[in-house]
Amino acid sequence: MEVNHREMPKKRVAVVQTGVTLGEPQENAGKCLSYLESARSRGVDLLVFPEAMLTGYVVDRAEELSSIGLSLDADPLRRLIAATRSAGPSILVGLIESSADQYFNSVVGIENGDLATVYRKAHLPYLGADRFVARGTEPPSVVELSGVRVGIGICYDLRFPEWSRSLALGGAQLLAFPTNWPATGAAAPEILPRCRAYENQVYLAVANRNDAERGTEFVGRSQIVAPDGEVLADAGNGEGLWEALIDLSQADGARIVVEPGKVEIDPRRDRRPELYADHRLGVRGEVAP
């Protein structure tokens, strides 16, 4: 199968699958720095860490957020920002963010000694810290990190195809999803990464945990998936850094040519949004609640 594209650079993307210590951001930042050095030595361009990597996730009361939340100028983040000033990968890392009198489940993008982007989780399940944090209110957006156009979501966001599709339509070449997939959601890594990559014809990277926190076990299965649905890396339940070389030209447009002039598919061009723009319509056309 041939995909029409122009020549574009290849980039090395990696995901980290590891454990996190609840409420110990300096310890967690130290672990991130160790993986950052490993990634740098391996020529990684973009490194993705799990959801809430710096803070931990499983809190039982809203009051606990104050003991684990980090502001964006907190020392653990400053250490990571400083570490990216020298040559090396850009990073995406999760935390419970403290901002004024609110808390958010956030991911920050760090590149060349700067805080390049902040994304606050838009879709919140009734689980862990997400029961108590505020919802993000910004629409899907794409940021360039290490020369890759990256669309960001967090864990539960992956369940909503509209989010990934919006990022792909916005020009994302890679969808990056830091996650805290619990063992009770073991079907998610089997289905969602390949589906979202394939239906949008983009690369997708998921970084999950492989440990347990306050009785909640995390399933692992961090992955890097190609636009054709091929799994390029799968961490299983191990701990470490998994990487893949991605060809950006394969995600720069969705036109698939099997046989020129006879079999050509473009799932973005062939959309019919005028037929399904009204999400309120029920099965028989009634307006759903």
Residue frames as qw, qx, qy, qz and C-alpha x, y, z in Angstrom:
[[0.000, 0.889, 0.458, 0.000, 0.00, 0.00, 0.00],
 [0.445, 0.214, 0.022, 0.869, 1.40, 3.36, -1.04],
 [0.139, -0.833, -0.413, 0.341, 0.65, 6.61, 0.75],
 [0.410, 0.710, 0.132, 0.557, 1.03, 9.82, -1.25],
 [0.466, -0.829, -0.096, 0.295, 3.35, 12.20, 0.57],
 [0.389, 0.832, -0.288, 0.272, 6.24, 14.57, 0.19],
 [0.697, 0.107, -0.515, 0.487, 9.61, 13.92, 1.77],
 [0.392, -0.811, 0.104, -0.421, 9.69, 14.86, 5.44],
 [0.126, 0.532, -0.761, 0.350, 12.11, 14.08, 8.26],
 [0.740, -0.282, -0.611, -0.015, 11.96, 11.08, 10.51],
 [0.250, -0.644, 0.388, -0.610, 11.80, 11.61, 14.27],
 [0.472, -0.024, -0.849, 0.237, 12.52, 9.32, 17.20],
 [0.529, -0.505, 0.022, -0.682, 9.66, 9.24, 19.72],
 [0.381, 0.047, -0.869, 0.313, 9.74, 7.42, 23.07],
 [0.616, -0.584, -0.164, -0.503, 7.30, 6.64, 25.86],
 [0.080, 0.347, -0.784, 0.508, 8.22, 5.99, 29.47],
 [0.756, -0.395, -0.401, -0.335, 6.38, 3.32, 31.46],
 [0.347, 0.218, -0.665, 0.624, 7.19, 3.48, 35.15],
 [0.418, -0.622, -0.640, 0.171, 5.82, 3.82, 38.65],
 [0.004, -0.652, 0.036, -0.758, 5.07, 7.04, 40.52],
 [0.367, -0.253, -0.692, 0.568, 5.28, 7.91, 44.21],
 [0.160, -0.808, -0.487, -0.290, 2.21, 9.78, 45.41],
 [0.327, -0.941, -0.085, -0.035, 3.00, 13.20, 46.84],
 [0.650, -0.498, 0.286, 0.498, 6.76, 13.00, 46.21],
 [0.550, 0.830, 0.068, -0.063, 7.35, 15.35, 43.26],
 [0.044, -0.819, 0.557, 0.129, 11.10, 15.68, 43.79],
 [0.561, -0.192, 0.801, 0.081, 11.53, 11.91, 43.71],
 [0.673, 0.541, 0.504, -0.019, 9.34, 11.65, 40.63],
 [0.319, 0.922, -0.170, -0.135, 11.20, 14.51, 38.93],
 [0.298, -0.622, 0.706, 0.161, 14.47, 12.70, 39.63],
 [0.658, 0.148, 0.734, 0.085, 13.12, 9.62, 37.87],
 [0.541, 0.807, 0.224, -0.077, 12.11, 11.80, 34.92],
 [0.039, 0.886, -0.427, -0.178, 15.59, 13.29, 34.74],
 [0.507, -0.322, 0.783, 0.162, 17.13, 9.82, 34.64],
 [0.641, 0.450, 0.616, 0.083, 14.90, 8.81, 31.74],
 [0.314, 0.934, -0.010, -0.173, 15.62, 12.11, 30.04],
 [0.180, -0.713, 0.631, 0.246, 19.34, 11.37, 30.09],
 [0.574, 0.016, 0.806, 0.145, 18.74, 7.88, 28.72],
 [0.551, 0.717, 0.425, -0.047, 16.56, 9.27, 25.96],
 [0.117, 0.923, -0.266, -0.251, 19.17, 11.90, 25.10],
 [0.340, -0.493, 0.759, 0.256, 21.87, 9.24, 24.74],
 [0.520, 0.235, 0.810, 0.139, 19.61, 7.30, 22.37],
 [0.082, -0.003, 0.458, 0.885, 18.85, 10.25, 20.12],
 [0.035, 0.632, 0.772, -0.051, 15.18, 10.59, 21.11],
 [0.081, 0.351, 0.205, 0.910, 13.48, 13.75, 19.84],
 [0.500, -0.405, -0.016, -0.765, 10.26, 13.62, 21.90],
 [0.267, 0.004, -0.903, 0.335, 9.73, 11.82, 25.21],
 [0.546, -0.436, -0.242, -0.673, 6.27, 11.19, 26.71],
 [0.047, 0.124, -0.834, 0.535, 5.74, 10.44, 30.42],
 [0.189, -0.469, -0.862, -0.045, 2.56, 9.11, 32.12],
 [0.298, -0.732, -0.291, -0.540, -0.38, 11.12, 33.40],
 [0.554, -0.793, 0.074, -0.242, 0.23, 12.82, 36.79],
 [0.822, 0.224, -0.368, 0.372, 3.84, 11.59, 36.64],
 [0.238, 0.475, -0.410, 0.741, 5.16, 14.30, 38.96],
 [0.377, -0.378, 0.319, -0.783, 2.47, 14.16, 41.63],
 [0.058, 0.148, 0.971, -0.179, 0.62, 10.85, 41.65],
 [0.312, -0.197, -0.513, -0.775, -3.07, 10.47, 41.00],
 [0.520, -0.419, -0.730, -0.145, -5.08, 8.39, 43.48],
 [0.047, -0.150, 0.471, -0.868, -6.45, 10.76, 46.10],
 [0.168, -0.417, -0.892, 0.049, -9.54, 10.01, 48.16],
 [0.093, -0.811, -0.461, 0.348, -10.62, 13.51, 49.18],
 [0.354, 0.854, 0.139, 0.355, -10.59, 16.91, 47.52],
 [0.378, -0.909, 0.174, 0.015, -8.60, 18.25, 50.44],
 [0.810, -0.256, 0.358, 0.387, -5.65, 16.04, 49.44],
 [0.605, 0.684, 0.185, 0.362, -5.14, 18.00, 46.24],
 [0.081, -0.969, 0.173, -0.156, -3.47, 20.78, 48.20],
 [0.650, -0.587, 0.466, 0.129, -0.81, 18.36, 49.43],
 [0.724, 0.038, 0.558, 0.404, 0.14, 17.03, 45.98],
 [0.462, 0.837, 0.274, 0.102, -0.70, 19.86, 43.55],
 [0.564, -0.243, 0.180, 0.768, 2.18, 21.75, 41.90],
 [0.256, 0.872, 0.062, -0.412, 2.19, 25.24, 40.45],
 [0.795, 0.567, 0.059, 0.208, 3.85, 25.70, 37.08],
 [0.227, 0.809, -0.411, 0.354, 6.79, 27.46, 38.73],
 [0.829, -0.511, 0.204, -0.097, 7.38, 24.70, 41.31],
 [0.222, -0.696, 0.658, 0.182, 10.94, 23.43, 41.74],
 [0.675, 0.019, 0.726, 0.125, 10.35, 19.91, 40.27],
 [0.600, 0.728, 0.326, 0.059, 9.18, 21.50, 37.02],
 [0.067, 0.944, -0.301, -0.119, 12.01, 24.02, 37.05],
 [0.521, -0.443, 0.699, 0.208, 14.47, 21.10, 37.27],
 [0.675, 0.347, 0.625, 0.182, 12.99, 19.52, 34.15],
 [0.364, 0.925, 0.105, -0.026, 12.93, 22.83, 32.30],
 [0.182, -0.838, 0.480, 0.185, 16.59, 23.43, 33.13],
 [0.637, -0.197, 0.718, 0.200, 17.53, 19.93, 31.98],
 [0.649, 0.559, 0.492, 0.155, 16.14, 20.57, 28.49],
 [0.078, 0.933, -0.143, -0.320, 18.31, 23.63, 27.89],
 [0.218, -0.484, 0.753, 0.389, 21.09, 21.43, 26.54],
 [0.469, 0.220, -0.655, -0.550, 20.66, 19.30, 23.43],
 [0.106, 0.051, 0.964, -0.240, 18.11, 16.57, 23.90],
 [0.075, -0.456, -0.817, -0.344, 14.47, 15.62, 23.62],
 [0.381, -0.321, 0.030, -0.867, 11.41, 17.72, 24.23],
 [0.115, -0.122, -0.945, 0.281, 9.18, 16.19, 26.90],
 [0.526, -0.424, -0.269, -0.686, 5.52, 15.87, 27.80],
 [0.300, -0.021, -0.832, 0.467, 4.93, 15.21, 31.48],
 [0.429, -0.610, -0.503, -0.437, 1.77, 15.07, 33.60],
 [0.196, 0.005, -0.609, 0.769, 0.96, 16.57, 36.99],
 [0.177, -0.784, -0.593, 0.041, -1.89, 17.72, 39.18],
 [0.301, 0.373, 0.012, 0.877, -1.58, 21.45, 38.60],
 [0.226, -0.686, -0.501, 0.476, -2.34, 24.02, 41.28],
 [0.217, 0.340, 0.272, 0.874, -3.49, 27.32, 39.79],
 [0.304, -0.403, 0.076, -0.860, -4.89, 30.07, 42.02],
 [0.524, -0.169, 0.605, -0.575, -7.72, 28.36, 43.91],
 [0.894, 0.256, -0.024, -0.368, -8.23, 25.55, 41.38],
 [0.465, -0.374, 0.777, 0.200, -6.61, 22.23, 40.50],
 [0.730, 0.507, -0.203, -0.412, -6.31, 20.63, 37.08],
 [0.839, -0.086, 0.485, 0.229, -5.08, 17.35, 35.66],
 [0.316, 0.888, -0.191, -0.273, -2.48, 18.79, 33.29],
 [0.856, 0.082, 0.232, 0.454, 0.29, 17.91, 30.88],
 [0.016, -0.905, 0.192, 0.378, 3.10, 20.34, 30.18],
 [0.834, 0.445, 0.068, 0.320, 5.30, 20.38, 27.11],
 [0.393, -0.819, 0.241, 0.340, 8.90, 21.42, 27.73],
 [0.794, 0.453, 0.164, 0.370, 11.42, 22.26, 25.01],
 [0.513, 0.474, -0.092, 0.710, 14.80, 24.01, 24.94],
 [0.296, -0.110, -0.479, 0.819, 14.50, 25.31, 28.49],
 [0.308, -0.073, -0.018, -0.949, 11.01, 26.71, 28.03],
 [0.381, 0.319, 0.784, -0.372, 7.50, 25.75, 29.07],
 [0.002, -0.018, 0.630, 0.776, 6.13, 25.38, 25.55],
 [0.500, -0.285, -0.467, -0.671, 2.53, 24.40, 26.28],
 [0.220, -0.023, 0.791, -0.570, 0.08, 23.46, 29.03],
 [0.494, -0.190, -0.618, -0.582, -2.94, 21.24, 28.40],
 [0.358, -0.120, 0.647, -0.662, -5.65, 20.72, 31.05],
 [0.060, 0.148, 0.978, 0.137, -7.69, 17.51, 30.78],
 [0.370, -0.075, -0.218, -0.900, -11.07, 18.19, 29.22],
 [0.773, -0.209, -0.438, -0.408, -12.90, 14.92, 29.88],
 [0.138, -0.447, 0.715, -0.519, -12.95, 13.75, 33.49],
 [0.633, -0.203, -0.729, -0.162, -13.94, 10.25, 34.61],
 [0.613, -0.670, 0.126, -0.400, -15.17, 9.63, 38.15],
 [0.938, -0.024, -0.190, 0.289, -11.82, 8.20, 39.22],
 [0.664, -0.081, -0.160, 0.726, -8.86, 9.26, 41.36],
 [0.193, -0.363, -0.116, 0.904, -7.97, 12.93, 41.31],
 [0.049, -0.213, -0.557, -0.801, -10.29, 13.49, 38.36],
 [0.268, -0.642, -0.718, 0.000, -13.24, 13.39, 40.79],
 [0.345, -0.760, -0.299, 0.462, -12.06, 16.64, 42.34],
 [0.328, -0.238, 0.267, 0.874, -10.15, 18.68, 39.74],
 [0.396, 0.655, 0.138, -0.629, -11.66, 21.29, 37.41],
 [0.749, 0.425, 0.462, 0.211, -12.27, 20.50, 33.77],
 [0.311, -0.239, 0.352, 0.850, -10.07, 22.10, 31.15],
 [0.387, 0.719, 0.400, -0.416, -11.95, 24.52, 28.94],
 [0.095, 0.623, -0.472, -0.616, -9.64, 25.00, 25.95],
 [0.876, 0.392, 0.023, -0.281, -10.51, 23.34, 22.62],
 [0.896, -0.040, 0.273, 0.348, -8.14, 20.78, 21.06],
 [0.213, 0.934, -0.252, -0.140, -4.95, 22.43, 19.86],
 [0.922, 0.211, -0.024, 0.323, -1.72, 21.35, 18.20],
 [0.256, -0.904, 0.300, 0.162, 1.77, 22.38, 19.29],
 [0.759, 0.528, -0.347, 0.157, 5.10, 21.83, 17.57],
 [0.611, -0.681, 0.403, 0.004, 7.71, 20.05, 19.67],
 [0.496, -0.378, 0.691, 0.365, 11.06, 18.97, 18.22],
 [0.177, 0.299, -0.606, -0.715, 9.70, 19.57, 14.75],
 [0.099, -0.284, -0.942, -0.147, 6.67, 17.31, 15.28],
 [0.406, -0.291, -0.083, -0.862, 3.13, 18.70, 15.23],
 [0.207, -0.097, -0.921, 0.316, 1.69, 17.13, 18.39],
 [0.525, -0.458, -0.240, -0.676, -1.93, 16.94, 19.48],
 [0.099, 0.196, -0.811, 0.543, -2.27, 16.30, 23.22],
 [0.695, -0.429, -0.264, -0.513, -4.90, 14.48, 25.25],
 [0.137, -0.391, 0.788, -0.456, -4.89, 12.76, 28.64],
 [0.169, 0.025, 0.954, -0.246, -6.13, 9.22, 29.27],
 [0.359, 0.501, 0.719, -0.320, -9.96, 9.43, 29.24],
 [0.297, 0.650, -0.167, -0.680, -9.79, 11.93, 26.36],
 [0.020, 0.267, -0.867, -0.421, -8.86, 8.97, 24.16],
 [0.271, 0.346, 0.883, -0.165, -12.37, 7.55, 24.66],
 [0.332, 0.762, 0.304, -0.464, -13.84, 10.48, 22.73],
 [0.662, 0.262, 0.473, 0.519, -13.18, 10.15, 18.98],
 [0.198, 0.939, 0.223, 0.174, -14.13, 13.80, 18.40],
 [0.391, -0.855, 0.234, 0.248, -11.07, 14.91, 20.36],
 [0.610, -0.233, 0.579, 0.488, -8.58, 12.91, 18.31],
 [0.488, 0.591, 0.529, 0.365, -10.31, 13.78, 15.04],
 [0.009, 0.995, 0.101, -0.015, -10.21, 17.49, 15.89],
 [0.458, -0.695, 0.412, 0.370, -6.48, 17.26, 16.59],
 [0.608, 0.090, 0.635, 0.468, -5.87, 15.41, 13.32],
 [0.329, 0.802, 0.424, 0.262, -7.90, 17.97, 11.37],
 [0.192, -0.970, 0.070, 0.129, -5.83, 20.65, 13.11],
 [0.491, 0.755, -0.427, 0.081, -2.68, 19.24, 11.52],
 [0.596, -0.574, 0.551, -0.107, -1.34, 16.89, 14.21],
 [0.583, 0.442, -0.670, -0.126, 1.15, 14.30, 12.98],
 [0.411, 0.008, -0.847, 0.337, 1.34, 12.60, 16.37],
 [0.581, -0.628, -0.150, -0.496, -1.29, 12.26, 19.08],
 [0.338, 0.253, -0.737, 0.527, 0.29, 12.02, 22.54],
 [0.666, -0.535, -0.228, -0.468, -1.76, 10.64, 25.45],
 [0.077, 0.299, -0.784, 0.538, -0.19, 10.39, 28.91],
 [0.700, -0.332, -0.431, -0.463, -2.44, 7.95, 30.78],
 [0.250, -0.294, 0.793, -0.472, -3.19, 6.26, 34.09],
 [0.704, -0.029, -0.518, -0.485, -5.06, 3.27, 32.69],
 [0.542, -0.363, 0.634, -0.414, -6.24, 1.14, 35.61],
 [0.106, -0.112, 0.979, 0.135, -6.34, -2.65, 35.36],
 [0.417, 0.463, 0.682, -0.383, -10.15, -2.45, 35.31],
 [0.486, 0.756, -0.012, -0.438, -9.82, -0.70, 31.93],
 [0.528, -0.319, 0.691, 0.376, -7.64, -3.37, 30.34],
 [0.601, 0.554, 0.553, 0.161, -9.67, -3.26, 27.12],
 [0.129, 0.948, -0.010, -0.292, -8.55, 0.33, 26.44],
 [0.164, -0.659, 0.605, 0.416, -4.97, -0.45, 25.31],
 [0.513, 0.121, 0.821, 0.220, -6.24, -3.35, 23.21],
 [0.368, 0.694, 0.606, 0.121, -8.65, -1.18, 21.23],
 [0.059, 0.949, 0.197, -0.240, -8.20, 2.57, 21.46],
 [0.273, -0.657, 0.395, 0.581, -4.58, 3.37, 20.41],
 [0.336, 0.032, 0.774, 0.536, -4.74, 1.43, 17.13],
 [0.214, 0.717, 0.660, 0.069, -8.26, 2.62, 16.39],
 [0.025, -0.927, -0.109, 0.358, -7.51, 6.32, 16.93],
 [0.286, -0.506, 0.542, 0.607, -4.25, 6.15, 14.95],
 [0.325, 0.179, 0.825, 0.426, -5.82, 4.23, 12.06],
 [0.199, 0.768, 0.608, 0.002, -9.03, 6.23, 11.72],
 [0.012, -0.957, -0.014, 0.291, -7.10, 9.51, 11.71],
 [0.800, 0.474, -0.019, 0.366, -4.02, 8.31, 9.78],
 [0.014, -0.854, 0.372, -0.362, -1.60, 9.74, 12.36],
 [0.513, 0.154, -0.741, 0.406, 0.95, 8.36, 14.78],
 [0.597, -0.672, -0.082, -0.431, -0.13, 7.89, 18.39],
 [0.422, 0.265, -0.708, 0.500, 1.93, 7.56, 21.57],
 [0.675, -0.622, -0.169, -0.359, 0.49, 6.44, 24.92],
 [0.319, 0.364, -0.699, 0.526, 2.56, 6.45, 28.14],
 [0.729, -0.520, -0.245, -0.373, 1.06, 4.58, 31.10],
 [0.309, -0.603, 0.642, -0.357, 2.11, 3.35, 34.54],
 [0.712, 0.084, -0.690, -0.104, 2.87, -0.24, 35.50],
 [0.164, 0.129, -0.757, 0.620, 2.59, 0.00, 39.29],
 [0.363, -0.635, -0.673, -0.114, -0.14, 0.32, 41.93],
 [0.057, 0.277, -0.272, 0.920, -1.21, 3.28, 44.04],
 [0.401, -0.059, 0.472, -0.783, -3.49, 3.02, 47.06],
 [0.561, 0.170, 0.776, -0.230, -4.91, -0.25, 45.83],
 [0.647, 0.687, 0.071, -0.322, -5.42, 0.89, 42.24],
 [0.655, -0.180, 0.579, 0.451, -3.37, -1.20, 39.81],
 [0.364, 0.727, -0.215, -0.541, -2.30, 0.23, 36.49],
 [0.919, 0.247, 0.298, -0.067, -2.25, -1.98, 33.43],
 [0.443, -0.394, 0.543, 0.595, 0.85, -0.76, 31.59],
 [0.573, 0.493, 0.608, 0.245, 0.70, -1.38, 27.81],
 [0.025, 0.780, -0.150, -0.607, 2.31, 1.92, 26.79],
 [0.704, 0.354, 0.549, 0.278, 2.44, 2.02, 23.01],
 [0.078, 0.547, -0.310, -0.774, 3.56, 3.80, 19.87],
 [0.611, 0.423, 0.670, -0.012, 1.26, 3.16, 16.91],
 [0.205, -0.108, 0.509, 0.829, 1.69, 3.98, 13.21],
 [0.424, 0.250, -0.038, -0.870, -0.96, 5.60, 11.00],
 [0.586, 0.089, -0.668, -0.450, -1.80, 2.22, 9.45],
 [0.819, -0.418, 0.003, -0.392, -2.51, 0.76, 12.91],
 [0.809, 0.163, -0.480, 0.296, 0.76, -1.15, 13.23],
 [0.606, -0.794, 0.044, 0.016, 2.01, -1.23, 16.83],
 [0.523, 0.683, -0.397, 0.320, 5.63, -0.09, 16.63],
 [0.214, 0.288, -0.729, 0.582, 6.31, -0.47, 20.37],
 [0.703, -0.506, -0.291, -0.405, 4.37, -2.09, 23.21],
 [0.028, -0.584, 0.641, -0.496, 5.72, -1.99, 26.75],
 [0.627, -0.224, -0.746, -0.002, 3.56, -4.83, 28.07],
 [0.576, -0.790, -0.195, -0.084, 3.80, -4.64, 31.86],
 [0.753, 0.015, -0.170, 0.636, 7.51, -3.83, 31.94],
 [0.229, -0.916, -0.076, 0.322, 9.30, -0.74, 33.18],
 [0.559, -0.202, 0.369, 0.715, 11.51, 1.44, 31.04],
 [0.220, 0.639, -0.155, -0.720, 11.69, 3.46, 27.85],
 [0.625, 0.317, 0.680, 0.216, 10.25, 2.28, 24.54],
 [0.056, 0.620, -0.222, -0.750, 11.01, 4.10, 21.29],
 [0.652, 0.449, 0.578, 0.198, 10.16, 4.11, 17.60],
 [0.176, -0.242, 0.350, 0.888, 11.35, 6.01, 14.55],
 [0.407, 0.663, 0.577, -0.249, 8.38, 7.74, 12.94],
 [0.317, 0.154, 0.497, 0.793, 8.17, 9.03, 9.37],
 [0.155, 0.463, 0.339, -0.804, 6.28, 12.32, 9.51],
 [0.272, 0.192, -0.525, -0.783, 5.37, 12.12, 5.85],
 [0.216, -0.226, -0.940, -0.136, 3.16, 9.12, 6.65],
 [0.115, -0.610, -0.672, 0.403, 1.00, 11.34, 8.87],
 [0.010, -0.408, 0.066, 0.911, 1.06, 14.49, 6.77],
 [0.547, 0.215, -0.325, -0.741, -2.27, 13.99, 5.02],
 [0.629, -0.052, 0.695, -0.345, -4.61, 11.05, 5.02],
 [0.729, 0.475, -0.213, -0.445, -4.74, 10.05, 1.34],
 [0.584, -0.258, 0.765, 0.086, -4.08, 6.35, 0.82],
 [0.599, 0.525, -0.365, -0.482, -3.45, 5.19, -2.72],
 [0.778, -0.109, 0.619, -0.009, -3.72, 1.43, -3.29],
 [0.538, 0.251, 0.605, 0.530, -3.93, 1.74, -7.08],
 [0.010, -0.348, 0.045, 0.936, -3.78, 5.22, -8.64],
 [0.368, 0.108, -0.386, -0.839, -7.04, 6.21, -10.25],
 [0.582, -0.164, -0.735, -0.307, -8.79, 3.06, -9.09],
 [0.668, -0.553, -0.483, 0.122, -8.51, 2.63, -5.33],
 [0.254, 0.354, -0.284, 0.854, -7.86, 5.83, -3.39],
 [0.480, -0.672, -0.561, 0.053, -9.05, 6.60, 0.14],
 [0.187, 0.347, -0.263, 0.881, -8.97, 9.89, 2.04],
 [0.351, -0.536, -0.752, 0.152, -10.86, 9.60, 5.36],
 [0.130, -0.462, -0.265, 0.837, -10.58, 13.32, 6.05],
 [0.160, 0.127, -0.413, -0.888, -11.71, 14.51, 2.63],
 [0.339, -0.227, -0.816, -0.409, -14.50, 11.92, 2.50],
 [0.030, -0.301, -0.707, 0.639, -16.13, 13.08, 5.73],
 [0.137, -0.550, -0.563, -0.601, -19.79, 14.26, 5.55],
 [0.160, -0.142, -0.578, 0.787, -20.05, 16.57, 8.56],
 [0.369, -0.082, -0.124, -0.917, -23.22, 18.16, 7.21],
 [0.674, -0.202, -0.617, -0.353, -24.97, 14.83, 7.88],
 [0.711, -0.385, -0.544, 0.224, -23.85, 14.38, 11.47],
 [0.203, 0.405, -0.259, 0.853, -23.14, 17.87, 12.75],
 [0.540, -0.480, 0.070, -0.688, -26.24, 17.87, 14.97],
 [0.239, 0.198, -0.906, 0.287, -25.11, 15.56, 17.79],
 [0.412, -0.031, 0.529, -0.741, -28.49, 15.87, 19.51],
 [0.719, 0.133, -0.338, -0.593, -30.38, 13.75, 17.00],
 [0.647, -0.225, 0.686, -0.245, -31.45, 10.36, 18.28],
 [0.385, -0.027, 0.875, 0.292, -31.76, 7.11, 16.36],
 [0.296, 0.596, 0.724, 0.181, -35.09, 8.06, 14.76],
 [0.208, 0.534, 0.222, 0.789, -34.36, 11.76, 14.48],
 [0.438, -0.837, -0.318, -0.078, -35.75, 12.77, 17.84],
 [0.127, 0.760, -0.385, 0.508, -33.73, 15.31, 19.77],
 [0.742, -0.191, -0.570, 0.296, -31.81, 13.43, 22.44],
 [0.439, -0.891, -0.115, 0.009, -31.47, 14.93, 25.93]]
